[in-house]
Structures are given as C-alpha cells and as structure tokens.
Amino acid sequence: MAKQYEFLNQRRLPYLLVLPQMVIVIIFFFWPAAQAVWQSFFIQDAFGSRLIFVGFENYLKLFADPAYGESFVVSTAFALAVTASAMTIALFLAVQANREIRLSSFYKTMLIWPYAVATMVAGVLWLFMFNPNVGVVAWLLEKKLGIAWSHLLNSRQAFLLITVAASWKQVAYNFVFFLAGLQSVPAPLVEAAAIDGASPLVRFWRIIFPLLSPTTFYLLVMNLVYGFFETFPIIHQVTAGGPGKATQILVYKVWRDGVINLDLGGSAAQSVILMLLVIGLTVVQFRFIERKVTY
Amino acid sequence: MKRFGFAILVVLAFALAFTGCEKKPTGPVTVEFWHAMTGKNGDMVAQVCEKFNASQEAYKVTPVYKGSYSDTMNAAIAAFRAGQAPAIAQVYEVGTATMMSAKGAIKPVYQLMKENKAKFDPKAYIPTITGYYSTSKGEMLSMPFNSSTSVMYYNKDAFRKAGLDPEKPPVTWPEFFETAKKLKASGMQGGFSTNWISWIQLENFSAWHNQSFGTKNNGFDGLDTELVFNTPLTLKHFETLYQLSKDKTFIYGGRENKANPLFVSGQVGMHFESIGGYGNFKANCKFDFGVARLPYYPDVAGAPQNTIIGGASLWVFGGKTKYEYKAVSEFFSFISQPEIQAFWHQNTGYLPITKAAYELTKSQGFYEKNPGPEVAINQLLNKEPTGNSMGIRFGNFNIIREIEDQTWEDILADKISVKDGLDKMVAEGNKTLREFERVNK
C-alpha cells in the first residue's frame, strides 16, 4: 500500500504520461484547427505572397451562397440515409446470423468481407456496375425493367447510387458490432421470456433491442461521422459531386474549393463550420441521447 | 571517439559545401523536375531526362512523379511556401494564370534563357502552342511540354454501315448533325458524344470561330477580363446539342474524358476528344477509326480559325542558384531539339512544340501510319492566331470550368434553360474572375 501511495504522490508523472498523447493531439489537431480558423479570416493568392484580411467575409459569402445551403441539405440527407440503411440492414443480418444455422461462420465471414475493401475501390466497383455507358446493372435496368439509368444527369439516381455504395461498405462494420452485441445478450433472459410466452418479435423489441442500446448508440455516432466525412472517396469516384451540384457534400466541397480551386480562405471557413458542426453533434449525442441508453 | 570526430568533420564539410549557395558545387548540378505523367508518358519523361543526363556531365535532371496535375501544382506551391520549391514543375494549362500572377515565385523562361545565353529561338516554336504560355508581347513565360488540341474521332466501320463515305467526315456542324442522325438511324445507340464540354465545346469552339471567349484578348491583356461567350452563336450550338440529347442523337457521357467508353464500345459513331487520346483509341478500338478537324458553322465569317491547346507546360521557380538556372536552361534547349521533340511526339501522342520537329516527323514517314496527329497540328497551324484564338488566360480557371460543367448538366437535366444556363455560366464565371483580380492585383 505504501508503495502505491508514493506512486500517486508523484506529481509530475501523470503529466509526463499523457504528454506524448497531448503532443500528438496538439500537432495534428489543435495546430491545424487554429490555422484553419486564422486562414478563414483572410483571402490570399495560392503562393501566400498576398494576404488580405477580410474579417467574416468568407463566412458571409458562404451563407449568402444558395449552393452552400444545398450542400448542407444534401450532406445531412446523405448521412441520415446511409446511417439508417446501413444500421437496419446490419442489425437484420446480425440477428439472422446469430442463430444456430448451418454454415453460420461462412455467412459471417462473407458479410464482414466488404469492410476489407478500401472505400475508394468500393466506389469504383459500384461505378462499374452502374456506369450508364458500360455498366452491367445499368444495362439490365434499361433492358429488363425499362428504367433509363443515368446517374450522370439524374440527381435522384446519383444520390441513390452513392447511398447504396456507402451503405454497402458500412453494413459490414455495423454487422460485426451488432453480432458481438447480440452474443453478449444473456441467453437466460431470452429463454425466460420465451417460456412466459413472448413471441420472437416481442422478445426482440423488449429484451434484445434495449440490451443492444450501447452498441446501437456507438454505431449511430460512428455511422453519422462516416456519412458526413469518410464517404469522400465514394463521392469522388462515383459522381464527383455531380450532376450539377446534386451530390456535393460538405467535405467534398471543402476539398474542391481548397485543393483544386485554391480558394484557401473560403475552404478554411467551410472547415471551421464543419468543425463546429461535429462538436455540436457530439455534444448533443452524448448529452441527450446517451441518457436514454442503458449500459 | 576518433571515428566520431571524423564523422563530424565530414558532416561539417558537407554542410559548408551546401550552405555556400553560389559556390560552384563539385560534381554535376542536380535539379528536380516535378511532373504528373503516368504510365507510358511517365516512362517517356524519364527517358527524355536520361537522354539529357547522358548527353553531358555538368547537369543532372531528376524527374519526380507528384500525382495528378492538381496534386503536382499543389505540391509545388506548398514546397515554394516552405522554401523547398523544385527547379521545374509541370503545371496544367488552367493553372497558367495562377502561376503567372505569382511574381517573384517564378522565373520567366524568356529571362532564364537570356540570362544564361542558352540556345533559344522563340520563332522556332509553333505560335499557337507558345502563345498560350506567353505574355501578349510574346515573351515566353513557361516552356510548353505536353500539348494537345481537340479533334473529332469517327468510326469508319459505322460510317460504312450507315451508307456514308468513311473518307469524307462531316466538315460543318450542319453536316455533322445530319451525319449523327444517320448514324443513329443505322442502328447505333446514339450519334455522337463529347469529352471536356468546357474545353472543346466552349473554349475551342470560340477560337475555331474566331469569336471572343473573354474580353481583353481572352484575358491575355489584364486581370480585368470578362467572359463574353454567351453569344447567339454559342446559344445556337448549345440549343442544338440540347435538342439532340433528347432523342439520344447526342449522348452525354460525363465530365472531363469520361465519355470515351461511348466511342470505344461503338455506342456512338463520332466523338470529340483530345489528340492526346489517340494512342488510347488505337489500342482499344476494335474498329477502323479516323481523325478529322472540328466542324464549324459555315455562316460565320473567318471560320475556321485555329484551335487552341490543352496540356501542360514547365514552370521554373524563383530563388534558385545560378548553376541550377544554367542547368534548367540547358535542359530546355535540349528538349526543344527536333530529335527530342520528335521522339516525344511520336511516343506520347502529344504535339511537337517546334515546326522543325513536325517536319522531321513528317520526313520520317510517321504520319503515313498515324494520320491523326497531323490533323491536330494542321488545325493549330490553320491560320495565324488572333486575339481570340491564342489561348485562354483566366485566374480561377478551374472554378470557371467547374461552373460550366455543372450548369451544362443542369441544362441537360432540364433544370435551367439553355439561354439562362449560358448566362449563368458567364455571370458566375465573372464573379470568380473578380475575386481573382482582387487578390492578385
């Protein structure tokens, strides 16, 4: 006991221990974030030789631009659509795979596999299938079902395509977590309910689903973040933000304006807004949603 | 300990050698050349550099692949901001105005060649190519490297099947649209498609008809240039394209060069693409195809004028030592030689930048087997370039092209009328030109 006391009495040690982590966070997060905030108040040429302070002009320009509002709506709709479909499908599959069935480990492996595909490659795969000129699925849709598939011009189809591609990849990730969650649901509880005459549906909604809530909550956060930020490669490959600006989500716009169009001030202002958005989203989720979650 | 001391001495010696910037370094002067060429073209860049390095012992050029055009440009800019710029960077044509306006960051090529007394005759180059990268006084700012222009490709087999003469491709737009309808009627999925709507159907279209794309000689004479391409002629052209898209006589295949599969797979019989895509078509088309000039409207006085180029040029960064500049100037003289240009031209499909290289290639009989590239060169040389056909020099050019691409898709999807669409391209494009002017004045 005495030794432990001595250890706790060391004042500097805890700081020393968190130091590496802090250094990493400062260098890779706080510093760039501060730079983004700083840059968002200026306009400058690509080479940084002229720097003009413009106050909040970059922000005001964004808010006055209807395209930015559209991008906001598209991003939200996209993130929600991906989250909803990826989570529902994954939960359904996990419940099915959790039963004692033949070849269940085979199913599980197959269902987890898509996660090993890089997001960029996933985008290319879906693009090839749905390419209006040479895609197999596009061809089948047109020949067999009479649906003219052209996500190059039809914005609804473009939105559908990126949602499906992004969800497909995320289903695998959600599946792993749901399956693990389901396996930790105590069997006696479910069996007792069954003896009491609860139907499978009731057992699921009343017992299994509430016990899964920590997993569901975690996945909700992860999926929204994925939908908002990590789907960049899919958008880039499949639609490049088109047709028009129909699938230009916020992160894609930040990249285009900053990296391709070299509008550093405007791009920085967008990043700051995104940063505030993420902070807000996280606070809301942990403050209000987490309270309803039973751990 | 002794050994350690020796190591320090060696390090110090090296440090001294490198800090004394203007001191003549021992061994060959090495300069970096950042580029964006992949595949076969990337190998050709390496070969050209190797040829230069083998041709003499004083200088060495090291090619470094830096990713896509925009990656390469961004990498070079970031390196410049950090004081680590390469001597030479390949920058695509849309980045020209951005590079030009960075006074102090770049070393204009005409100055570089003069200061180093390098072999350099501005008259030897093809004016439509060098013009794109020169001031309006004709001073060359960057060295043209890989240049292309847009041409029409057509499927000769499909022409035969539709009862058309495969040796007589349409010359004017009215003839072209008639041909497209016939091709579609012969059972093809569509008549024609096009890549690069902004570069081919707007920029080159304007130059080919000798009409202004922007004021101030398309931006060559000042940052206060304005877009003016929403003319009755462009409107007529776009109106026709839009109408023909309704019954799929014209099929839209996507931005940039994404429409290529439509032509390669034989879904359309005619297609507009850069001459840089010639090799790709040669390798992948399972049919006999031909290359023809861009069509024009015969009722426009002065048409056809000449087409303008696309591709990239080599920019030299400022703040290098005089030895490095000497190396770069020698390299530029070297790559301008007819033999090197002909080698580059014949192996990559990009155009030769000097007339001598063109003549050499011709005398070697290259065009008898590859008639395509010659069509492109003749298009560039068709007439002495005017202020409308010299090139395009806009700041934020990328954004302007993006606006054009996006609005064009909205037109085809019936979200905006053709007239309003063209007006919107011009209005929004002008806004972005003013932003560039404000920062770069």
Interface residues (C-beta under 8 A of the other chain):
Chain A: I43 Q44 D45 A46 F47 G48 S49 R50 I52 N131 N133 V134 L152 L153 N154 S155 A240 G242 P243 G244 K245 R256 V259 I260 N261 L262 D263
Chain B: S70 N74 I77 F80 R81 T98 S101 A102 K103 G104 A105 I251 Y252 G253 G254 R255 A259 P261 L262 S265 Q267 N396 N398 I399 E402 D405 Q406 T407 E409 D410 L412 A413 K415 E435 R438 V439 N440
